[in-house]
Amino acid sequence: MYLRKQIFEGLEKESCFFWGARQTGKTTLLKQMFPDSIYIDFLINSEFLRFSSNTDLLREVVEANNSDKPVIIDEVQRLPELLNEVHWLIVNKGTQFILSGSSPQK
């Protein structure tokens, strides 16, 4: 494996999108950089189904955790409806998100 040089310089407490081509190490990098964060992976079908049937679940999970670590949602492009909850949590709760993904699946 290659050593990644991405350091998210200047991110502070801002939320961001982290896009890139498939199979380039985005997930590995995020798990290494933020090991204590809430991590939601929409490539795991049960996770995708859980959140797609109830987008309010994101708010429940984040509020129950009460952490100052960023919430990471991987493959977020699979569930664009969730972005309303993400936006609400950023604005009203100050939650930091790192949303990663690649090109939409056909």
C-alpha positions in Angstrom: 0.0 0.0 0.0 1.1 3.5 -0.7 1.6 6.1 2.0 -1.1 8.8 1.5 -0.2 12.4 1.9 -3.7 13.8 2.3 -3.8 15.7 5.6 -7.1 17.7 5.3 -5.0 20.9 6.1 -7.2 23.8 7.3 -10.3 21.7 7.7 -10.6 22.5 11.4 -14.2 21.8 12.3 -15.6 22.4 8.8 -17.5 19.6 6.9 -16.3 18.5 3.5 -16.8 16.2 0.6 -14.0 13.8 -0.3 -14.5 12.6 -3.9 -12.3 10.4 -5.9 -12.2 7.4 -8.3 -13.1 4.0 -7.1 -10.5 1.8 -5.4 -8.0 4.6 -4.8 -7.8 4.3 -1.0 -10.4 6.9 0.2 -12.0 4.6 2.7 -8.6 3.3 4.0 -7.3 6.8 4.5 -10.4 8.0 6.4 -10.4 5.0 8.7 -6.7 5.6 9.5 -7.1 9.3 10.0 -10.3 9.2 12.0 -10.3 5.9 13.9 -12.7 7.1 16.6 -15.3 8.6 14.4 -18.8 7.4 13.6 -18.3 5.6 10.3 -21.3 4.8 8.1 -20.6 2.8 4.9 -23.3 2.6 2.3 -21.6 -0.2 0.4 -22.7 -2.4 3.3 -26.2 -3.2 2.1 -27.7 -3.4 5.6 -26.4 0.1 6.4 -27.8 1.4 3.1 -31.2 -0.2 3.7 -31.3 1.0 7.4 -30.8 4.6 6.5 -32.7 4.7 3.2 -35.9 3.5 5.0 -35.5 6.1 7.8 -33.2 9.1 7.1 -34.0 10.4 10.6 -31.9 7.6 11.9 -28.8 9.7 11.1 -29.9 12.4 13.6 -30.6 9.7 16.2 -27.2 8.1 15.8 -25.3 11.4 15.8 -27.1 12.8 18.8 -26.8 9.5 20.8 -23.0 9.5 20.2 -22.3 13.0 21.4 -18.7 13.0 20.0 -16.6 15.9 18.8 -15.1 13.7 16.1 -16.3 14.0 12.5 -19.0 11.7 11.3 -17.9 9.9 8.2 -20.4 8.7 5.6 -18.8 6.7 2.8 -20.4 6.3 -0.6 -22.9 9.1 0.3 -23.9 9.4 -3.4 -25.9 6.3 -3.0 -28.4 8.1 -0.7 -28.7 11.8 -1.7 -31.9 12.2 0.4 -29.7 11.9 3.5 -28.0 15.2 2.7 -31.0 17.1 4.2 -30.3 15.4 7.6 -26.6 16.2 7.2 -27.3 19.8 6.5 -29.7 20.1 9.5 -27.1 18.5 11.8 -24.4 20.9 10.5 -26.5 24.0 11.0 -28.3 23.1 14.2 -25.9 20.9 16.1 -22.5 22.0 14.7 -21.8 18.4 13.6 -18.7 17.9 11.4 -19.1 15.5 8.5 -16.7 14.1 6.0 -18.8 12.7 3.1 -16.9 10.5 0.7 -17.8 8.9 -2.5 -17.1 8.2 -6.1 -19.1 8.4 -9.3 -22.7 7.4 -9.1 -23.6 3.9 -9.9 -25.8 3.3 -12.9 
